[in-house]
C-alpha cells in the first residue's frame, strides 16, 4: 500500500506595506521542492481587509520513503 507524507509552506507578502509578492522567489522555492519529490496539490490565499492577501499557503505531497 502506498503511503504519502504532506507538507504545508507559508509565504507572506513583503515590502513596506506587506503587500508585495515576488513570483520569481516563489518559483525558486516550488522548483526546489519539486526536485525533492514534492508535488503541489493546492495553493490558498488568506485574505485580509479589503481583499488584500495576508499569506499564501502551498500544500504538497510525496510518496513516503521507508
JOVEN-V15886 format. One record per run of one state. SS is the DSSP state (@ for helix, = for strand, . for the rest). FROM is the first residue (numbers start at 1). TO is the last residue. Records with the same first field share a line. If there is no record, write none. Layout:
SS = FROM-TO, FROM-TO
//
This chain:
. = 1-3, 12-13, 15-19, 21-22, 36-38, 48-48, 52-52, 64-66
= = 4-11, 14-14, 20-20, 39-47, 53-63
@ = 23-35, 49-51
//
